[in-house]
């Protein structure tokens, strides 16, 4: 009798574990969304709002993707996306307004400091910057490198408007370098000649630098998920963090469900899956992430499209000690360039800004290879060099104190982003439909979409933005819904 009782006990224990295992790892959903950045959050919330049973898997320990609001200084700062770019037909802006969240245009005033501590010619530099940025909107008829195109236009403008500058080659060289930096900051490129002058990007109407200030950009995601101010979320949406997806099995020549395998051994089944990982992640994992492998045409555009890096290093101070302007442009002299020739990344420190979400912080912006390098340098090296630069440029008439804290972005080092956002490179003209191909769903034998793709890289005209990412998530959610959802 005792032996039978033990046998029953072990059977119960075994089947108890078995039931527990199945319920935790083999649940079936209508849709699985991979990645909870702007695209994934929009897709998941749109489907859940429509009553669909959705599982969202996020590899990181937080929601947001390349939106990353962090408490810092006396408020919050953005390590990722900083502004709402445009107000007309922007899902991001409309979400804020509809929920009575006050968002404000950021003042874009700046001062120019030279590396000897004196003030630079702000009026002239602003005029030339405005001319170059305006020129970007009027591309040439034939494909051309953006840097080459801008440089020609700039020199013609200087000859016509400011011929006296032509003899100051040092100024022209430094301004070109500054303009290259600014283009790279917009594009996430490494050099302005890596970008085509004929980009498909279209700006939304309205102010391009609207800040969530002390609310933080994460508010947009909280609003989508119905979790803002301790909201209840969506009943049919289940979110799992720290769930790195390693394999997506989909029915190419058959019908049936999609199976999603995670690094921790868990497996989930759904009718279909929406993949919202970055282009950088696809570049690294596309060949191993899907079974069967995705079509060659999609692999080709993953290879040909470009994603770059924009980085931030943010310092907090006991109090705000700087002049009352939003940003500082750092204009290097040839002599000081020589001093730092062994630390060329320091010479690419050209823009320091004051974020709206915190009153006692300063942001050093970087891009391209410089941003990648800053991610890897020891923290004390980054801190000492940047403070040295601040003192060199701003310390002539003000005492620059030691910071109370420092944080930096790591979008390239992060295995779940591998970059900040995409831009139109010089191959765009050879692969004009690359973004559309990237966004094409994978179909089963009956033509039903089984693996769908969203993310800023798949938006044809609003790539590189949070609103573009959000629109792509909405687009793919609608593909799975029988009728238009508001």
C-alpha positions in Angstrom: 0.0 0.0 0.0 2.8 2.4 1.0 4.5 1.6 -2.3 1.3 2.4 -4.3 0.9 5.7 -2.4 4.5 6.6 -3.3 3.9 5.7 -6.9 0.8 7.8 -7.0 2.7 10.7 -5.4 5.5 10.5 -7.9 3.0 10.2 -10.8 1.1 13.3 -9.5 4.4 15.1 -9.1 5.5 14.2 -12.6 2.2 15.1 -14.2 2.0 18.3 -12.1 5.3 19.4 -13.4 4.3 18.4 -16.9 1.1 20.4 -16.8 3.0 23.3 -15.4 5.6 23.1 -18.1 3.1 22.9 -20.9 1.0 25.8 -19.6 4.0 28.0 -19.2 5.8 27.3 -22.5 3.3 26.0 -25.1 0.5 28.4 -24.8 -1.2 29.4 -28.1 -1.8 33.0 -29.1 -3.4 34.7 -32.1 -0.3 36.9 -32.6 3.2 37.1 -31.1 4.9 40.4 -31.3 8.7 40.3 -31.0 10.2 43.5 -29.6 8.5 46.2 -27.6 9.8 49.4 -29.0 7.5 51.9 -30.7 6.6 49.5 -33.6 6.0 46.5 -31.4 4.1 48.4 -28.7 1.8 50.0 -31.3 1.2 46.6 -33.0 0.6 44.8 -29.8 -1.7 47.4 -28.3 -3.7 47.8 -31.6 -4.4 44.1 -31.8 -5.1 43.7 -28.1 -7.5 46.7 -28.2 -9.3 44.9 -30.9 -9.7 41.9 -28.6 -7.0 39.7 -30.2 -5.0 37.5 -27.8 -1.4 38.8 -28.1 1.9 37.8 -26.5 4.7 40.4 -26.7 8.2 39.1 -26.2 11.0 41.6 -25.3 14.6 40.6 -25.1 15.6 43.4 -22.7 14.5 44.0 -19.1 12.4 47.0 -20.1 9.8 48.2 -22.6 10.9 50.9 -25.1 13.4 49.6 -27.5 15.3 52.7 -28.8 13.1 54.9 -26.6 14.8 55.0 -23.3 13.8 57.5 -20.6 16.0 57.4 -17.6 15.7 59.3 -14.2 18.7 61.5 -14.0 19.8 64.8 -12.5 16.7 66.6 -11.2 14.3 65.0 -13.7 14.6 62.6 -16.6 16.8 62.4 -19.7 16.5 60.5 -23.0 19.3 58.1 -23.9 17.4 57.3 -27.1 14.8 59.2 -29.1 14.5 62.7 -27.8 11.9 64.6 -29.8 8.5 64.3 -31.6 9.4 65.3 -35.2 6.4 67.1 -36.5 2.8 67.5 -35.4 0.6 66.9 -38.5 -0.5 63.3 -38.9 1.8 62.1 -36.1 0.6 59.2 -34.1 3.0 60.2 -31.4 1.9 63.8 -31.1 -1.8 62.9 -31.4 -1.5 60.4 -28.6 0.0 63.0 -26.3 -2.6 65.6 -27.2 -5.5 63.1 -26.9 -4.4 62.2 -23.4 -3.9 65.8 -22.2 -0.1 65.4 -22.0 1.6 68.8 -22.5 4.5 68.6 -24.9 6.5 71.7 -25.8 8.7 72.8 -28.7 12.3 72.9 -27.6 14.1 76.3 -28.0 16.9 75.7 -30.5 19.0 78.8 -29.6 22.7 78.2 -29.3 26.0 79.9 -28.6 29.2 79.2 -30.5 32.4 78.8 -28.5 35.9 78.6 -29.9 38.5 76.3 -28.4 40.4 79.3 -27.0 37.4 80.1 -24.9 36.2 83.1 -26.9 32.8 83.4 -28.5 32.5 82.5 -32.2 30.5 84.3 -34.9 27.1 82.8 -34.1 25.2 84.8 -36.7 27.4 83.7 -39.5 27.5 80.1 -38.5 23.7 80.0 -38.0 23.2 81.6 -41.4 25.5 79.0 -43.1 23.9 76.1 -41.1 20.4 77.3 -42.1 21.4 77.5 -45.7 22.8 74.0 -45.8 19.8 72.5 -44.0 17.5 74.3 -46.4 19.5 73.0 -49.3 19.1 69.4 -48.2 15.4 69.8 -49.0 16.2 70.7 -52.7 18.2 67.7 -53.9 19.9 67.5 -57.3 18.2 65.9 -60.3 20.7 63.0 -60.4 22.0 60.8 -57.6 24.9 62.4 -55.7 26.7 62.2 -52.4 25.0 64.5 -49.9 28.3 65.9 -48.7 29.6 66.6 -52.1 26.4 68.3 -53.1 26.2 70.4 -50.0 29.8 71.5 -50.3 29.4 72.8 -53.8 26.3 74.7 -52.8 27.9 76.1 -49.7 31.0 77.4 -51.6 28.8 79.1 -54.2 26.8 80.7 -51.4 29.9 81.9 -49.6 31.3 83.3 -52.9 28.1 85.2 -53.4 27.2 86.3 -49.9 30.5 86.3 -47.9 33.5 86.5 -50.3 35.6 87.8 -47.4 35.5 84.3 -45.9 37.2 82.7 -48.9 40.6 83.6 -47.6 40.0 82.0 -44.2 40.5 78.4 -45.1 40.7 77.3 -41.5 37.2 78.7 -40.9 35.9 76.9 -44.0 37.5 73.6 -43.1 36.1 73.7 -39.6 32.6 74.7 -40.7 32.6 71.8 -43.2 33.6 69.5 -40.4 30.8 70.9 -38.3 28.3 70.5 -41.1 29.4 67.0 -41.7 28.8 66.3 -38.0 25.3 67.8 -38.0 24.3 65.8 -41.1 25.6 62.7 -39.4 23.6 63.6 -36.3 20.4 63.8 -38.3 21.1 60.8 -40.4 23.0 58.5 -38.0 25.6 58.2 -40.7 29.3 58.1 -40.3 30.1 60.6 -43.0 27.9 63.0 -45.1 29.2 61.4 -48.2 27.7 58.0 -47.2 24.3 59.5 -47.5 22.4 60.1 -50.8 21.3 63.6 -51.5 18.1 62.2 -52.9 16.7 60.6 -49.7 13.0 59.4 -49.6 12.6 60.8 -46.1 9.7 63.2 -45.7 9.4 65.4 -42.6 5.9 65.8 -41.1 4.6 69.3 -41.0 5.1 71.2 -37.7 7.9 71.8 -35.3 10.6 69.1 -35.5 11.9 69.3 -31.9 8.9 68.8 -29.6 9.9 67.5 -26.2 8.1 65.3 -23.7 10.2 67.2 -21.1 9.7 65.9 -17.6 7.1 63.3 -18.7 9.7 61.5 -20.7 9.3 59.7 -24.1 8.3 56.5 -22.3 5.0 58.2 -21.6 4.1 57.5 -25.3 4.6 53.7 -24.7 2.7 53.8 -21.4 -0.3 55.5 -23.1 -0.3 52.9 -25.9 -0.2 50.0 -23.4 -2.9 51.6 -21.2 -0.5 51.5 -18.3 0.0 55.3 -17.8 -0.7 56.4 -14.2 -1.0 52.7 -13.1 -3.6 52.0 -15.9 -4.7 48.3 -16.1 -3.2 47.6 -19.5 -5.1 45.5 -22.1 -6.7 42.3 -20.8 -5.8 40.2 -23.9 -2.1 41.4 -24.0 0.5 39.4 -22.2 4.0 40.9 -21.9 7.2 38.9 -21.1 10.5 40.7 -20.6 14.0 39.1 -20.8 12.7 36.8 -23.6 15.4 36.7 -26.3 13.9 35.0 -29.4 16.4 32.6 -31.1 14.3 30.9 -33.7 11.0 31.5 -35.6 9.6 28.4 -37.3 7.0 29.3 -39.9 5.0 27.3 -42.5 6.4 28.2 -45.9 5.1 25.3 -48.0 2.3 24.3 -45.7 -0.2 25.8 -43.3 -0.4 26.0 -39.6 1.0 28.0 -36.7 4.2 29.8 -36.1 6.5 28.5 -33.4 8.7 30.9 -31.5 11.7 29.5 -29.5 13.4 31.6 -26.8 17.0 31.4 -25.5 15.7 30.2 -22.1 14.1 27.1 -23.7 10.5 28.4 -23.7 8.4 27.9 -26.8 5.3 29.8 -27.9 2.8 29.1 -30.6 0.6 31.6 -32.5 -1.3 32.0 -35.8 1.3 34.6 -36.8 4.2 36.7 -35.6 5.2 40.4 -36.0 9.0 40.9 -36.0 9.9 44.4 -34.9 13.6 44.1 -34.2 16.0 46.7 -35.6 17.8 46.4 -38.9 21.0 46.1 -37.0 19.7 42.9 -35.3 18.4 41.5 -38.6 21.9 42.1 -40.2 23.4 40.0 -37.4 20.8 37.3 -37.0 18.6 37.1 -40.1 20.3 33.9 -41.4 19.8 32.0 -38.2 16.6 33.5 -36.8 14.1 32.0 -39.3 13.3 28.4 -40.3 13.0 28.0 -43.2 15.3 30.9 -44.1 13.7 34.1 -45.3 13.8 34.8 -49.1 17.0 35.9 -50.8 15.5 39.2 -51.8 14.8 40.1 -48.2 18.3 39.0 -47.1 19.7 41.2 -49.9 18.0 44.4 -48.7 18.9 43.6 -45.1 22.5 43.6 -46.3 22.2 46.8 -48.5 20.2 49.1 -46.1 22.2 51.0 -43.5 21.7 51.7 -39.8 24.0 54.1 -38.0 24.7 55.3 -34.5 23.9 58.5 -32.7 25.2 58.5 -29.1 24.8 60.6 -26.0 26.9 61.1 -22.9 25.0 63.0 -20.2 26.4 64.7 -17.1 24.6 65.9 -14.1 25.8 68.8 -11.9 24.9 70.2 -8.5 23.2 73.0 -10.3 23.0 74.6 -13.8 26.2 76.7 -14.2 26.2 77.4 -17.9 24.9 80.5 -19.9 21.2 80.7 -20.6 21.2 79.0 -24.0 19.9 75.6 -25.0 23.1 74.4 -26.8 26.7 75.1 -27.5 28.5 74.6 -30.7 32.2 73.9 -30.3 34.4 75.4 -33.0 37.9 74.0 -33.0 41.1 75.9 -34.0 43.9 74.3 -36.1 46.2 74.7 -33.1 43.9 72.8 -30.8 43.3 70.2 -33.4 47.0 69.5 -33.4 47.0 69.1 -29.6 44.3 66.4 -29.8 45.6 64.6 -32.9 46.2 61.4 -30.9 42.6 61.5 -29.6 40.7 62.3 -32.8 37.4 61.3 -31.2 37.7 64.4 -29.0 37.7 66.6 -32.0 34.3 65.3 -33.0 32.8 66.7 -29.8 31.0 69.6 -31.4 27.6 69.8 -29.8 26.6 70.1 -26.2 22.9 70.5 -25.3 20.6 71.0 -22.3 17.8 68.5 -22.3 14.3 69.7 -21.3 13.5 66.9 -18.9 16.2 67.9 -16.4 17.5 71.3 -15.4 21.0 70.4 -14.2 22.3 68.1 -17.0 24.3 68.6 -20.2 24.4 66.2 -23.2 27.4 65.6 -25.4 26.2 64.3 -28.7 28.3 62.0 -30.9 27.7 59.9 -34.1 29.2 57.3 -36.3 32.5 55.7 -35.4 33.0 58.3 -32.7 29.8 57.2 -30.9 30.8 53.6 -31.3 34.2 54.3 -29.7 32.8 56.3 -26.8 30.6 53.3 -25.9 33.7 51.2 -25.4 36.1 53.6 -23.7 36.6 53.5 -19.9 34.2 55.7 -18.1 36.9 57.7 -16.4 38.5 58.5 -19.8 35.3 59.7 -21.3 34.5 61.8 -18.3 38.0 63.4 -18.0 38.2 64.2 -21.7 34.8 65.7 -21.9 35.2 67.8 -18.8 38.5 68.9 -20.2 36.8 70.0 -23.4 34.0 71.9 -21.5 36.6 73.8 -19.5 38.6 74.6 -22.6 35.6 76.0 -24.5 33.4 77.4 -21.7 35.9 77.9 -18.8 37.2 81.3 -19.8 34.5 83.3 -18.0 32.8 80.6 -15.8 34.0 78.0 -13.4 33.2 74.5 -14.7 32.5 72.3 -11.7 32.9 68.5 -11.5 29.8 66.5 -12.5 27.8 64.6 -9.9 26.9 61.8 -12.3 27.4 60.5 -15.8 25.5 58.1 -18.1 25.9 57.2 -21.8 24.0 55.4 -24.5 25.2 52.1 -25.9 23.1 51.5 -29.0 25.8 49.9 -31.0 27.1 47.7 -28.3 23.6 46.5 -27.3 23.0 43.1 -29.0 19.3 43.9 -29.2 19.7 47.2 -31.2 23.1 47.3 -32.9 22.5 50.8 -33.9 20.2 53.9 -33.6 18.2 54.2 -36.8 18.4 53.8 -40.6 19.2 56.3 -43.4 19.2 56.3 -47.2 22.7 55.4 -48.3 24.3 55.5 -51.8 22.8 52.1 -52.7 19.3 53.5 -52.5 19.2 54.1 -56.2 20.2 50.5 -57.0 17.7 49.1 -54.6 14.8 51.6 -54.7 12.3 49.2 -53.2 14.5 48.0 -50.3 12.3 49.2 -47.5 9.1 47.9 -49.0 10.8 44.5 -49.5 12.0 44.5 -45.9 8.4 45.1 -44.8 6.9 42.3 -46.9 5.3 39.5 -44.9 6.2 35.9 -45.3 3.2 33.9 -46.5 2.2 30.3 -46.0 1.0 27.9 -48.7 -2.5 29.5 -48.8 -1.1 33.1 -49.0 -1.8 33.9 -45.4 0.7 36.2 -43.7 2.7 34.2 -41.1 5.7 36.4 -40.4 5.2 40.1 -40.6 7.8 42.8 -40.3 7.6 46.3 -38.7 10.1 48.9 -37.4 11.3 52.3 -38.6 13.5 50.7 -41.3 10.3 49.4 -43.0 8.6 52.8 -43.3 9.0 54.2 -46.8 9.2 57.9 -45.9 9.3 58.3 -42.1 12.1 55.9 -41.3 14.5 56.9 -38.5 11.7 58.3 -36.4 9.4 57.1 -33.5 6.3 58.1 -35.5 7.6 56.1 -38.5 8.2 53.0 -36.3 4.7 53.4 -34.7 3.1 53.7 -38.1 4.8 50.5 -39.3 3.5 48.7 -36.2 0.0 50.0 -36.9 0.3 48.9 -40.6 1.1 45.3 -39.7 -1.6 45.1 -37.0 -4.2 46.2 -39.6 -2.9 43.5 -42.0 -4.2 41.0 -39.4 -7.5 42.7 -38.6 -10.6 42.2 -40.7 -11.5 45.8 -40.7 -10.0 49.2 -40.0 -9.5 49.9 -36.4 -9.4 53.4 -35.0 
